[in-house]
Amino acid sequence: MPKSTFTPSYARLLELLRRTRKEAGVSQVELARRLKRPQPFISYVERGERRIDVIEFYVIMTALGADPEEKFHELIGKLPRRIEI
């Protein structure tokens, strides 16, 4: 079984993160500044090289000015009904 980081479902999460950042008009550099992290951290997350948890999702969405709950529901709506981990 593949790790969930390399599944289509996780790819949807990454797409949501990138799209939300771009829609907010925020660069990777600016998001990193807001999170007090180095810019490569954002790049690693968006490329799936660094996995994020639900708390990090919340913090990233908040830093982008997005509603984390709304974005999580958006993600859930794009996931298949059954996901193996």
Order of alpha helices (4+ residues) and beta strands (2+ residues): alpha-alpha-alpha-alpha-alpha
